[in-house]
Amino acid sequence: MNSYLESVFGLRPQMRRAFIMVQDVVMVLVAVALSLVLSRSNLSFEPLSNEGLATWAAIVLISHFLFRYCGLYTTVWRFASTPDFFNILKSCAILTLALYATSLLARSFQPVQGLNERQFIVFFLVSFTIISAPRLFYRFLRDGASWGILSRKTDETQTKRALFVGRLGEADLIIRFTRTAQPADHSIVGIMATERGAPLGTRIQGVPVVATLPRLIDVLEDYASGTKSLDLLIFGSGAEHEIEDYSELVRVARHGDINVVQFSGLSELERHGKLVLDTVEMETILRRPTVASDIERIGAFVGGKRVLVTGGAGSIGQTLVKRSLELGAESVLVADNSEFGIFQLSRYIDEKDHDRLKVRIVDVADRRQITRVVTEFRPDIIFHAAALKHVPLLEENWDSAIQTNIFGTLVCAEVAAKCGVAQFVLISSDKAVDPTSVLGMTKRAAEQIISALHGTPSSEPGGRRPATKFIAVRFGNVFGSNGSVATIFQAQIEAGGPVTITDRRMTRYFMTVAEAVDLVIMSAADAASRQGGDDYAVYMLDMGKPVPILEVAETMIRLSGKSPYKDIAIRFTGIRPGEKLHETLHGNDEELVELGISKIFGLSTDVVEWSDVQIALTALQQSAKNQDKAAALAVMANLDRAKKARGSIHLSAIPKTVGQAG
């Protein structure tokens, strides 16, 4: 039977379908013969006579067209299920009634002996059985463990033995997939159920439930100790939020040389995709669900637009570029001064999107270069992600921070307004709140420039706002970005330690780069629809609760299969210049405004009068020219403390000397 099925399903689709059609009508004829034999009927006419042959031909035609009409040949046998077998039952019932009605009609013209209702009842039962049997048997072979034995030779030495940790419904899907995959890479040998009250010792498709909460760690340690051979631990989707001891399970598995992956959906598994642990680590540390994106809204905002991303070779910039392409941007241009970063970006972007990607190596503080880029590309949206951002480095290189973070922002914003770009979005930082570092002060000044350019100009008749909508989006640390604590800790762990932390009390806000980018785009989409008093210059992302940096380090060490303080030392080095123990996302003088958008707030904040911004920029330019750090810091500090008032002025009021600072 197995060889027969393999031969049939080795045919081309059209030939296979024709073969199945012939098989079904033959089965119908066999069912007629069996019903007569089983009911011990003696027909009054010869089966091979003219009228007998005409009867068989009529049965063949009726059954064929009826089966086609009922859709028996549109089902893929491998995925045949209860509705498909009900369809066969219905088809056989209709066929039986049709043949019975035909026989009653024929008997009204010519009596036929040996034919009664009993034969039709038997025919219905037999026809359903023998038509369903091949389909049912094929599904059994494809779905069950017997397929591996009957249809192919499995190399057991190359099949990885795996435990599944998660919900029983997902376990059923995983087991089904692993048994039908070609080749058979994995074999599920046990299920560790995360549902409360799951029946220990029961079986899902023959695979036993070997552990339930709260004994998952004990059972896994038994496997990891070497008493039982195990190659792989597969977590169900969302397990990191459902299992209290998730990170400990990962640690036990890695310590026992058991690889760890996470189920990410059937379509991903069928392409052999796996959620690798560097992604899982972030989810484990955040201990919160990721933010669901409003794909329809951000897609409508970016789709068909021309997008310019400054600093597009950085972590945030790269993801902004890729996301814009995914959302259907007409074209995306990357402006960055890092040749190697742009080269790396080309490897990060899918080949199919390369035709819509353009790159320019430029300095954002160079007005001539930025003007040329914006004039030639004519963007609809500018995401200004270009910035220097490392706190300790910028304390020493303060002049470069001022040039890039402040005057680079000023140049890009002015050129955007001059060229009529519809929207300008500054990527800001939580370090701009009550700044204590050069980085924070420069990001605060950049926000103040954007806020001043955002307001409705009082000098224009009718209060008409400038063509460009300016906003800043403020958020905290992006987990896994270049130079973030995660990448530093990972390198230190791989080197054998020690992991260095400035202070055991230090906390930071964390968000994934994908979350941050989608929320930045959503903020821009919201700003584009707002006018007047319901308009906000600064948006803030809700990043949940701050996470202790020490906890981040300890968790990452455990996820590497090692023990903190024992296998990998943790050393405290002291707070560096400009660092805070705890960051905040908004100041005491800023009011959070609910926008009706998940994880996004508007900030109602006072705007520094443009005259103060103008004086500060001129003085700052002179301080940088004189290499006077103290004077530069004083200028930025005074700007932050300047008298604040609602309102700003149009770009035309910016002096030429300031406009050419970059």
Residue pairs with C-beta under 8 A, 6 or more apart in sequence:
1 137
2 141
2 150
2 151
5 134
5 137
5 138
5 141
6 151
8 16
8 19
8 20
9 16
9 77
9 138
11 19
17 73
20 73
21 64
21 67
21 68
21 73
23 134
24 63
24 64
24 67
24 72
24 131
25 60
25 63
25 64
27 127
27 130
27 131
28 59
28 60
28 63
28 95
28 127
28 131
29 56
29 59
29 60
30 126
30 130
31 123
31 126
31 127
31 130
31 131
32 56
32 59
32 123
34 122
34 126
35 119
35 120
35 122
35 123
35 126
36 43
36 119
38 122
38 126
39 118
39 119
39 122
41 114
41 115
41 116
41 118
41 119
42 113
42 114
43 112
43 113
43 114
43 115
44 111
44 112
44 113
44 114
45 51
45 52
45 112
46 52
47 56
58 102
59 99
62 95
62 98
62 99
62 102
63 95
66 91
66 94
66 95
66 98
67 73
67 91
67 95
70 87
70 90
70 91
70 94
71 87
72 87
72 88
72 91
75 84
75 87
75 135
77 135
77 138
77 139
78 138
78 139
78 142
78 180
79 139
80 135
80 136
80 138
80 139
84 135
85 132
85 135
85 136
88 128
88 131
88 132
88 135
89 128
92 124
92 127
92 128
92 131
93 124
95 127
96 120
96 123
96 124
96 127
99 120
99 123
100 117
100 120
103 112
103 115
103 120
106 112
107 115
140 146
141 147
141 150
141 151
142 180
143 176
143 179
143 180
144 179
144 205
145 179
145 205
145 206
147 179
147 180
148 154
148 179
148 184
154 183
154 184
158 183
158 185
159 184
159 185
159 186
159 187
160 185
160 186
160 187
160 231
160 232
160 259
161 186
161 187
161 189
161 229
161 230
161 231
161 232
162 178
162 186
162 187
162 188
162 189
162 230
162 231
162 232
162 233
162 234
163 188
163 189
163 190
163 191
163 192
163 210
163 220
163 223
163 230
163 232
163 233
163 234
164 170
164 171
164 174
164 175
164 188
164 190
164 191
164 192
164 234
164 236
164 263
165 192
165 194
165 216
165 233
165 234
165 235
165 236
165 239
165 243
165 249
166 192
166 193
166 194
166 234
166 235
166 236
166 237
166 239
166 242
166 263
167 193
167 194
167 195
167 236
168 191
168 193
168 195
168 198
168 204
168 209
170 236
170 237
170 263
171 188
171 191
171 193
171 204
171 207
171 236
172 204
172 205
173 266
174 188
174 234
174 236
174 263
174 269
175 188
175 204
175 205
175 207
176 205
177 266
177 269
177 270
178 184
178 185
178 186
178 187
178 188
179 205
181 270
185 272
186 232
186 234
188 207
188 234
189 207
189 230
190 207
190 208
190 209
190 210
190 211
191 204
191 207
191 208
191 209
191 210
192 209
192 210
192 211
192 212
192 216
192 219
192 220
193 200
193 209
193 211
193 212
193 213
194 213
194 216
194 236
194 239
194 242
194 243
195 212
195 213
196 213
197 212
198 209
198 212
198 213
199 209
200 209
200 210
200 211
200 212
201 208
201 209
202 208
202 209
203 209
210 219
211 218
211 219
211 220
213 243
216 243
216 245
216 249
217 245
217 248
217 249
217 252
220 233
220 249
220 252
220 253
221 252
221 256
222 228
223 230
223 256
223 258
224 230
224 252
224 253
224 255
224 256
224 258
225 256
226 256
230 256
230 258
231 258
231 259
232 258
232 259
232 260
232 261
233 249
233 250
233 253
233 258
233 259
233 260
233 261
234 261
234 262
234 263
235 246
235 260
235 261
235 262
235 263
235 280
236 262
236 263
237 262
237 263
237 264
237 265
239 246
239 262
240 246
240 262
240 280
240 283
240 284
240 287
241 283
241 287
241 288
241 289
243 249
246 284
247 284
247 555
247 558
247 559
248 558
250 260
250 277
250 280
250 284
250 558
250 559
251 558
251 559
251 561
251 562
253 259
253 260
253 561
254 260
254 559
254 560
254 561
255 561
255 562
260 277
260 280
261 274
261 275
261 276
261 277
262 274
262 275
262 280
263 269
263 275
264 273
264 274
264 275
268 274
268 275
277 559
278 480
278 490
280 559
281 486
281 555
281 556
281 559
282 479
282 480
282 486
282 510
282 512
283 290
284 555
284 559
285 479
285 486
285 510
285 547
285 551
285 552
285 555
285 556
286 479
286 510
286 511
286 512
286 544
286 547
288 544
290 512
290 514
290 515
291 515
291 518
291 519
291 598
291 599
292 598
293 518
293 519
293 522
294 522
294 597
295 327
297 522
297 525
298 327
298 518
298 521
298 522
298 525
299 327
299 328
300 525
301 327
301 521
301 524
301 525
301 528
302 323
302 324
302 327
302 328
302 329
302 381
302 521
303 327
303 328
303 329
304 328
304 329
304 330
305 329
305 330
305 379
305 380
305 381
306 329
306 330
306 331
306 332
306 333
306 377
306 378
306 379
306 380
306 381
307 320
307 321
307 324
307 329
307 331
307 332
307 333
307 379
307 380
307 381
307 382
307 383
308 332
308 333
308 335
308 373
308 374
308 377
308 379
308 381
308 382
308 383
308 421
309 317
309 320
309 321
309 324
309 332
309 333
309 334
309 335
309 382
309 383
309 385
310 317
310 335
310 336
310 364
310 382
310 383
310 384
310 385
310 386
310 408
310 412
311 317
311 335
311 336
311 364
311 384
311 385
311 386
311 387
311 427
312 318
312 320
312 321
312 332
312 333
312 334
312 335
312 336
312 342
312 345
312 359
312 385
313 334
313 336
313 338
313 341
313 342
313 344
313 345
314 336
314 341
314 385
314 386
314 481
314 482
315 478
315 480
315 481
315 482
315 484
315 513
316 385
316 427
316 478
316 481
316 513
316 516
316 517
317 334
317 336
317 383
317 385
317 386
318 345
318 348
319 513
319 514
319 516
319 517
320 383
320 385
320 517
320 520
320 521
321 332
321 334
321 345
321 349
321 357
322 348
322 349
322 353
323 514
323 517
323 518
323 521
324 332
324 521
325 332
325 349
325 350
325 353
325 356
325 357
327 521
329 356
330 356
331 356
331 357
331 358
331 377
332 356
332 357
332 358
333 357
333 358
333 359
333 360
333 373
333 377
333 379
334 342
334 345
334 357
334 358
334 359
334 360
335 360
335 362
335 364
335 370
335 373
335 386
336 342
336 359
336 360
336 361
336 362
336 386
337 361
337 362
337 363
337 364
338 361
339 361
342 359
342 361
345 359
346 354
346 357
346 359
349 357
358 377
360 369
360 373
362 369
362 370
362 373
363 369
363 408
364 370
364 384
364 386
364 404
364 408
364 409
364 411
364 412
364 662
365 403
365 404
365 407
365 408
365 411
365 662
366 411
366 662
367 411
367 414
367 415
367 659
367 660
367 662
370 411
370 412
370 415
371 415
371 418
371 419
374 382
374 415
374 416
374 419
374 421
375 419
378 419
379 421
380 421
380 422
380 423
381 421
381 422
381 423
381 424
381 425
381 524
382 412
382 416
382 421
382 423
382 424
382 425
383 425
383 427
383 520
383 524
384 409
384 412
384 413
384 424
384 425
384 426
384 427
385 427
386 404
386 408
386 412
387 404
387 405
387 408
387 427
387 443
387 446
388 394
388 397
388 400
388 401
388 404
388 405
388 439
388 442
389 429
389 439
389 483
390 439
390 483
391 431
391 437
391 438
391 439
391 576
391 577
391 578
391 579
392 576
392 577
392 578
392 579
394 400
394 401
394 437
394 438
394 439
394 442
394 578
395 437
395 438
395 576
395 577
395 578
398 438
398 629
398 632
398 633
399 624
399 627
399 629
399 632
401 438
401 439
401 442
402 438
402 442
402 620
402 624
402 632
403 624
403 662
405 439
405 442
405 443
405 445
405 446
406 442
406 445
406 446
406 449
406 617
406 620
407 617
407 621
407 661
407 662
408 662
409 426
409 446
409 449
409 450
410 449
410 617
410 658
410 659
410 661
410 662
411 661
411 662
412 424
413 424
413 426
413 449
413 450
413 453
413 468
413 470
414 651
414 654
414 659
416 424
416 468
417 424
417 453
417 466
417 467
417 468
417 651
418 651
420 467
420 468
421 467
421 468
422 467
422 468
422 469
422 528
423 468
423 469
423 471
423 524
423 527
423 528
424 450
424 468
424 469
424 470
424 471
425 471
425 472
425 473
425 520
425 523
425 524
425 527
426 446
426 447
426 450
426 470
426 471
426 472
426 473
427 472
427 473
427 520
428 443
428 446
428 447
428 472
428 473
428 474
428 475
428 538
429 439
429 440
429 443
429 474
429 475
429 476
430 474
430 475
430 476
430 477
430 509
430 583
430 584
430 585
431 437
431 439
431 440
431 443
431 580
431 583
432 440
432 443
432 444
432 446
432 447
432 474
433 440
433 444
433 474
433 583
433 584
433 585
433 586
433 587
434 440
434 584
434 587
435 441
435 443
435 444
435 636
435 640
436 578
436 579
436 580
437 577
437 578
437 579
437 580
438 578
438 633
439 578
440 578
441 633
441 636
441 637
441 640
442 636
444 636
444 640
445 616
445 620
445 636
445 639
445 640
446 472
447 472
447 474
447 538
448 607
448 608
448 613
448 639
448 640
449 613
450 470
450 471
450 472
450 537
450 538
451 470
451 472
451 537
451 538
451 605
451 607
451 608
451 648
452 607
452 608
452 610
452 613
452 648
452 649
453 466
453 468
453 470
453 648
453 651
454 469
454 470
454 471
454 535
454 537
454 607
454 648
455 537
455 607
455 646
455 647
455 648
456 463
456 464
456 465
456 532
456 647
457 463
457 464
457 465
457 466
457 648
457 649
457 650
458 647
458 649
459 649
459 650
459 653
460 650
465 531
466 650
466 651
469 527
469 528
470 537
471 523
471 524
471 527
471 536
471 537
471 538
471 539
472 537
472 538
472 539
473 519
473 520
473 523
473 524
473 538
473 539
473 540
473 541
474 538
474 539
474 540
474 541
474 585
474 586
474 603
475 509
475 511
475 516
475 519
475 520
475 540
475 541
475 543
475 585
476 508
476 509
476 510
476 511
476 541
476 543
476 583
476 585
477 484
477 485
477 508
477 509
477 510
477 511
478 484
478 510
478 511
478 512
478 513
478 516
479 486
479 510
479 511
479 512
479 513
480 486
480 487
480 512
480 513
481 487
481 513
485 508
485 549
485 552
485 553
486 552
486 556
489 499
489 552
489 553
489 556
490 556
492 498
492 499
492 500
492 568
493 499
493 556
493 557
493 560
493 562
493 568
494 560
496 568
497 567
497 568
497 569
497 570
498 568
498 569
498 570
498 571
499 553
499 556
499 557
499 568
499 569
499 570
499 571
500 570
500 571
500 572
500 573
501 549
501 550
501 553
501 570
501 571
501 572
501 573
502 549
502 572
502 573
502 574
502 575
502 576
502 579
503 549
503 572
503 574
503 575
503 581
504 550
504 572
505 548
505 581
506 548
506 549
506 550
506 575
506 579
506 581
506 582
507 546
507 547
507 548
507 549
507 581
507 582
507 583
508 546
508 547
508 549
508 583
509 543
509 544
509 546
509 547
509 583
509 585
510 543
510 547
510 552
511 541
511 543
511 544
515 599
516 541
519 541
519 599
519 600
520 541
522 597
522 600
523 539
523 541
523 600
526 539
526 595
526 597
526 600
527 535
527 536
527 539
530 536
536 593
536 602
536 603
536 604
537 603
537 605
537 607
538 590
538 602
538 603
538 605
539 600
539 601
539 602
539 603
540 585
540 586
540 592
540 600
540 601
540 602
540 603
541 585
541 599
541 600
541 601
542 599
542 600
542 601
543 585
546 582
546 583
550 570
553 564
553 570
554 564
554 570
557 563
557 564
557 567
557 568
557 570
558 564
560 568
562 568
564 570
575 581
586 592
586 603
587 605
589 605
589 606
589 644
590 603
590 604
590 605
591 603
591 604
591 605
592 601
592 602
592 603
592 604
593 601
593 602
593 603
593 604
594 601
595 601
595 602
606 644
606 645
606 646
607 644
607 645
607 646
607 647
607 648
608 639
608 642
608 644
609 642
609 643
609 644
609 645
609 647
609 648
610 648
610 649
610 653
612 639
612 642
612 643
613 639
614 653
614 654
614 655
614 658
616 635
616 636
616 638
616 639
616 642
617 658
617 661
618 655
618 657
618 658
619 631
619 635
620 632
620 635
620 636
621 657
621 658
621 661
623 629
623 631
623 632
623 635
624 632
